[in-house]
C-alpha cells in the first residue's frame, strides 16, 4: 500500500528510500515513461497481501494517486518535487488549466499586469519598502513570468525552463568569466567590454538579443 511519487522532470531518479520497500502488484499512471517501468525489479520486497501494492506516478493530482494518499497509504516522494520553483510552475499550469480567466489570457492581454507589477516593485524600492514588501512584489513579477511561459508552453513554443536557459545563454555570452574558472573580482570596465562584445557577437550571429 504505497504511492511512489516521482518528479516528472527526472522520473528515472527513484528515491533511495524506495530500495527494497515496494510491494507488488506495481501499477503505473499513464504518463509514467517506459524507461521508469524497467527499473523496478531490484526495488521490490514481495507481494502486498491487500492486493493494492505500489502505485507509481509523477502526478499527485491523478485521481487514483490522490485517493490513495488521502487514505493514508505510505507515500515515498522524490525530494526534488519540493523545489519551490517546480511547485510554482506546477501551480501556474494548474491555474491556466482550471481557471476560466487565466485560460483566456494572452501575452498581449497580460501586458498591463506585467507593467503594473514591475512598476509596483520599482516604487517599493524607491520608497524604501521592507524586505518583506520587496519579496512580495518580486513574487508578483515572477507570477507574470510564469504566466507568459505557461501560455507559450501551451502552444509548444517554449517553457519556463527555456526562459531560464535563455538567461544562462546570455550570461555565457556576455559574462564569460562566470563560466571559465575565473575566481577574482572582475572590474567594471572589463565587464562593460565583455558585455558589449557579447552583444555584438549575438547581433552578428543573428541572435538579436537585447
C-alpha positions in Angstrom: 0.0 0.0 0.0 2.5 2.6 -1.3 2.4 5.5 -3.6 5.7 6.3 -5.2 5.6 9.9 -6.4 8.3 10.8 -8.9 9.5 14.1 -10.3 8.1 14.4 -13.9 11.3 16.3 -14.9 13.5 13.4 -13.9 11.2 10.3 -13.5 14.1 7.8 -13.7 15.6 9.2 -10.5 13.9 6.9 -8.0 14.4 7.9 -4.2 16.9 5.7 -2.4 14.3 5.0 0.4 12.3 3.0 -2.2 15.0 0.4 -2.4 13.6 -2.9 -1.3 10.5 -1.2 0.1 8.0 -1.6 -2.7 5.5 -4.4 -3.0 3.7 -6.0 -5.9 1.5 -5.6 -7.7 3.1 -2.5 -9.2 0.8 -0.3 -11.3 1.6 3.0 -13.1 -0.4 6.0 -14.1 -0.4 6.6 -17.8 2.2 9.3 -18.1 5.0 7.3 -16.4 7.6 6.6 -19.1 8.5 3.0 -20.1 12.1 3.7 -19.1 10.9 4.1 -15.5 8.9 0.9 -15.5 12.1 -1.1 -16.4 13.8 -0.1 -13.2 11.7 -1.8 -10.5 13.0 -5.4 -10.2 15.6 -4.5 -7.6 13.2 -2.3 -5.6 10.6 -4.9 -4.8 10.2 -6.6 -1.4 7.5 -9.2 -2.1 3.7 -9.1 -2.5 1.2 -6.9 -0.8 -1.4 -9.1 0.8 -4.0 -6.4 0.4 -3.6 -6.6 -3.3 -3.1 -2.8 -3.7 0.7 -3.0 -3.9 2.5 0.1 -5.3 1.2 2.8 -7.5 4.0 4.7 -9.4 3.1 8.2 -10.6 4.5 11.6 -11.4 1.1 13.2 -11.0 -0.1 13.9 -7.4 -3.4 15.1 -8.9 -4.1 11.8 -10.5 -7.5 10.6 -9.0 -6.2 7.2 -8.0 -3.0 8.6 -6.5 -4.8 11.3 -4.7 -7.3 8.9 -3.3 -4.7 6.5 -2.0 -2.7 9.4 -0.4 -5.9 10.6 1.3 -6.5 7.1 2.7 -3.1 7.4 4.4 -1.2 4.9 2.3 2.6 5.3 2.6 4.0 8.0 0.4 7.5 7.9 -0.9 8.2 11.2 -2.8 11.1 12.3 -4.8 12.8 15.1 -2.8 13.2 17.2 -5.9 9.5 17.7 -6.0 9.8 20.0 -3.0 11.7 22.6 -5.2 9.7 25.8 -4.9 10.4 26.8 -8.5 8.9 23.5 -9.7 6.0 24.0 -7.4 5.4 27.5 -8.8 5.4 26.1 -12.3 3.0 23.3 -11.4 0.6 25.8 -9.7 0.7 28.1 -12.7 0.0 25.3 -15.1 -2.9 24.2 -13.0 -4.2 27.8 -12.8 -4.3 28.1 -16.6 -5.9 24.6 -16.9 -8.6 25.2 -14.4 -9.2 28.9 -14.2 -11.5 30.4 -16.9 -9.9 33.9 -16.6 -6.4 32.5 -16.8 -7.3 30.2 -19.7 -8.5 33.3 -21.7 -5.3 35.4 -21.3 -2.7 36.0 -24.0 0.7 37.7 -24.0 -0.9 40.9 -25.1 -3.8 40.9 -22.6 -1.3 40.4 -19.7 1.0 43.3 -20.6 -0.8 45.8 -18.4 -0.3 43.5 -15.4 3.4 42.9 -16.2 3.9 46.7 -16.4 1.9 47.3 -13.2 3.8 44.7 -11.2 7.2 45.9 -12.4 6.2 49.5 -11.5 5.0 48.4 -8.1 8.3 46.7 -7.4 10.2 49.8 -8.6 8.0 52.0 -6.4 8.7 49.8 -3.4 12.5 50.2 -4.0 12.2 54.0 -4.4 10.2 54.3 -1.2 12.5 52.1 0.9 10.0 49.3 1.5 10.8 46.5 3.8 12.4 43.3 2.6 9.1 41.5 3.2 7.4 44.0 0.8 10.1 43.7 -1.8 9.8 39.9 -1.6 6.1 40.1 -2.1 6.4 42.5 -5.1 9.1 40.3 -6.7 6.7 37.3 -6.3 4.1 39.2 -8.3 6.7 39.9 -11.0 7.6 36.2 -11.1 4.0 35.3 -11.4 3.9 37.3 -14.7 7.0 35.5 -16.0 5.5 32.1 -15.1 2.2 33.1 -16.7 3.8 34.1 -20.0 5.9 31.0 -20.0 2.9 28.8 -19.5 1.0 30.5 -22.3 4.0 29.9 -24.6 4.2 26.3 -23.4 0.5 25.7 -24.4 1.4 26.4 -28.0 4.7 24.4 -27.8 6.8 27.5 -28.2 8.9 27.5 -25.1 8.7 26.7 -21.4 9.8 28.4 -18.1 12.9 26.1 -18.2 13.7 27.5 -21.7 13.4 31.0 -20.2 15.9 30.1 -17.6 18.1 28.6 -20.3 17.9 31.8 -22.3 19.2 33.7 -19.2 22.1 31.3 -18.8 23.0 31.5 -22.5 23.0 35.3 -22.3 25.3 35.2 -19.3 27.6 32.8 -21.1 27.9 35.2 -24.0 28.2 38.4 -22.0 29.8 37.4 -18.8 32.2 34.5 -19.7 34.2 35.0 -16.5 31.3 33.3 -14.7 32.0 30.1 -16.6 35.7 30.0 -17.4 37.0 29.4 -13.9 37.8 33.0 -13.0 37.6 33.5 -9.3 38.8 37.0 -8.7 36.9 40.3 -8.9 36.2 41.4 -12.4 36.4 45.2 -12.9 33.5 47.2 -14.2 35.4 48.3 -17.3 36.1 44.7 -18.2 32.6 43.8 -17.5 31.3 46.5 -19.8 33.8 45.4 -22.5 32.7 41.8 -22.4 29.0 42.7 -22.3 29.3 44.9 -25.4 31.4 42.2 -27.1 28.9 39.5 -26.4 26.1 41.7 -27.6 28.0 42.3 -30.9 28.6 38.6 -31.3 24.9 37.9 -30.8 23.9 40.5 -33.3 26.5 39.2 -35.9 25.2 35.7 -35.4 21.6 36.7 -35.9 20.5 36.0 -32.3 19.4 39.6 -31.9 19.3 39.6 -28.1 18.8 42.9 -26.2 
